[in-house]
């Protein structure tokens, strides 16, 4: 049966979310309800038992596309600009001094093009490009020029505060605004993990953005996921299991060691 209207026999299956639909109308409805773009996720995890020749061919073509994109990005004139290289080096160096492992992507990547993060040398302060994701409402918001000394609670006020939030935004994020603030949980994805072992760090809303980013790996700019503890979600928070806590401690220690080695090389 169609998973949208539950009346007609299903004729189509979405390549992205695998939902069954019976007609073009139901396809459009499911895309709108789930914020689904209908495009197959080429990087989705496939177990060995389910891996077929089609998956192998898809991976091969995906790697070819990545190779072409990387080659085009390497040829981009901005990549070889001394000014661009100097700015990116200074940005990463300032972040490293704040105990943040900031990593940048080649020019061709979307996150590299849209990133607007800057560092003000006079104020000695980062102004971050920041993305907020509200999974329960399928909503995303992009913020620019967020000062690093601003607390996460103040950053979220225009979105989920029942009094200070924008009326239009408040209506869209109603499930958040009507929930107690104690139920709101702010998570950030841990980078450099396997696709089938995604974990998240829980951030402290009462602390500044800079304090929350210390000791973490950031690729271009932070992406914060705002979830509710009372609602089910598939995000696994690191530290809930003792073995994962030990793993996190080891990875953070190695990350800090590498950053310290980088500082020694820079100073020399």
URKA-V152099 format. One record per residue. N is the residue number from 0. SS is DSSP state (h for helix, s for strand, l for the rest). PSI is psi as a letter, one per 40 degrees, with the letter a starting at -180 (999 if undefined). BURIAL is 1 if it has 9 or more other C-alpha atoms within 8 Angstrom, else 0. Layout:
BEGIN
N:SS:PSI:BURIAL
N:SS:PSI:BURIAL
END
This chain:
BEGIN
0:l:i:1
1:l:h:1
2:l:e:1
3:l:d:1
4:l:e:0
5:l:f:0
6:l:d:0
7:l:i:0
8:l:h:0
9:l:h:1
10:l:d:1
11:s:i:0
12:s:h:1
13:l:h:1
14:l:d:1
15:l:d:1
16:l:e:0
17:l:f:0
18:l:i:0
19:s:i:1
20:s:i:1
21:l:d:1
22:l:i:1
23:h:d:0
24:h:d:0
25:h:d:1
26:h:d:1
27:h:d:0
28:h:d:1
29:h:d:1
30:h:d:1
31:h:d:0
32:h:d:0
33:h:e:0
34:l:f:0
35:l:h:1
36:l:e:0
37:l:e:1
38:l:h:0
39:l:h:0
40:l:h:0
41:l:e:0
42:l:e:0
43:l:i:0
44:l:h:0
45:l:h:0
46:l:i:0
47:h:d:0
48:h:d:0
49:h:e:0
50:l:h:1
51:l:i:0
52:h:d:0
53:h:d:0
54:h:d:0
55:h:d:1
56:h:d:0
57:h:d:1
58:h:d:1
59:h:d:0
60:h:d:0
61:h:d:1
62:h:d:0
63:h:d:0
64:h:d:0
65:h:d:0
66:h:d:0
67:h:d:0
68:h:d:1
69:h:d:1
70:h:d:0
71:h:d:1
72:h:d:1
73:h:d:1
74:h:e:0
75:l:h:1
76:l:d:0
77:l:d:0
78:l:d:1
79:l:e:0
80:l:h:0
81:h:d:0
82:h:d:0
83:h:d:1
84:h:d:1
85:h:d:0
86:h:d:0
87:h:d:1
88:h:d:0
89:h:d:0
90:h:d:1
91:h:d:1
92:h:d:0
93:h:d:1
94:h:d:1
95:h:d:1
96:h:d:0
97:l:e:0
98:l:f:1
99:l:h:1
100:s:g:1
101:s:h:1
102:s:i:1
103:l:i:0
104:l:i:1
105:l:i:1
106:l:d:1
107:l:e:1
108:l:i:1
109:h:d:0
110:h:d:1
111:h:d:1
112:h:d:0
113:h:e:0
114:l:h:1
115:l:e:0
116:l:h:1
117:s:i:1
118:s:h:1
119:s:h:1
120:l:d:0
121:l:d:0
122:l:e:0
123:l:f:0
124:s:i:1
125:s:i:1
126:s:h:1
127:s:i:1
128:s:h:1
129:s:h:1
130:s:h:1
131:s:h:1
132:s:h:1
133:s:g:1
134:h:d:1
135:h:e:0
136:h:e:0
137:l:f:1
138:s:i:0
139:s:i:0
140:s:h:0
141:s:h:0
142:s:i:1
143:s:i:1
144:s:f:1
145:s:h:1
146:s:i:1
147:l:e:1
148:l:e:0
149:l:h:1
150:s:i:1
151:h:d:1
152:h:d:0
153:h:d:0
154:h:d:0
155:h:e:1
156:h:d:1
157:h:e:1
158:h:d:1
159:h:e:1
160:l:h:1
161:l:e:0
162:l:d:0
163:l:e:0
164:l:i:1
165:l:h:0
166:h:d:0
167:h:d:0
168:h:d:1
169:h:d:1
170:h:d:0
171:h:d:0
172:l:f:1
173:h:d:1
174:h:d:0
175:h:d:1
176:h:d:1
177:l:e:0
178:l:i:0
179:l:i:0
180:h:d:0
181:h:e:0
182:h:e:1
183:s:h:1
184:s:h:1
185:s:h:1
186:s:i:1
187:s:h:1
188:s:h:1
189:l:h:1
190:l:i:0
191:l:f:0
192:l:i:0
193:l:i:0
194:l:d:0
195:l:e:0
196:l:f:0
197:l:h:1
198:l:i:1
199:s:i:1
200:s:h:1
201:s:h:1
202:s:i:1
203:l:h:0
204:l:d:1
205:l:e:0
206:l:i:1
207:s:i:1
208:h:d:1
209:h:d:0
210:h:d:0
211:h:d:1
212:h:e:0
213:l:h:1
214:l:e:1
215:l:i:1
216:s:h:1
217:s:h:1
218:s:h:1
219:l:c:1
220:l:i:1
221:s:i:1
222:s:h:1
223:s:h:1
224:s:h:1
225:s:h:1
226:s:i:1
227:s:h:1
228:l:d:0
229:l:e:0
230:l:i:0
231:l:h:0
232:l:i:0
233:l:e:0
234:l:h:0
235:l:h:0
236:s:h:1
237:l:h:1
238:l:e:0
239:l:d:0
240:l:i:0
241:h:d:0
242:h:d:0
243:h:d:1
244:h:d:1
245:h:d:0
246:h:d:0
247:h:d:1
248:h:d:0
249:h:d:0
250:h:d:0
251:h:d:1
252:h:d:0
253:h:d:0
254:h:d:1
255:h:d:1
256:h:d:0
257:h:d:0
258:h:d:1
259:h:d:0
260:h:d:0
261:h:d:0
262:h:d:1
263:h:d:0
264:h:d:0
265:h:d:0
266:h:d:0
267:l:999:0
END
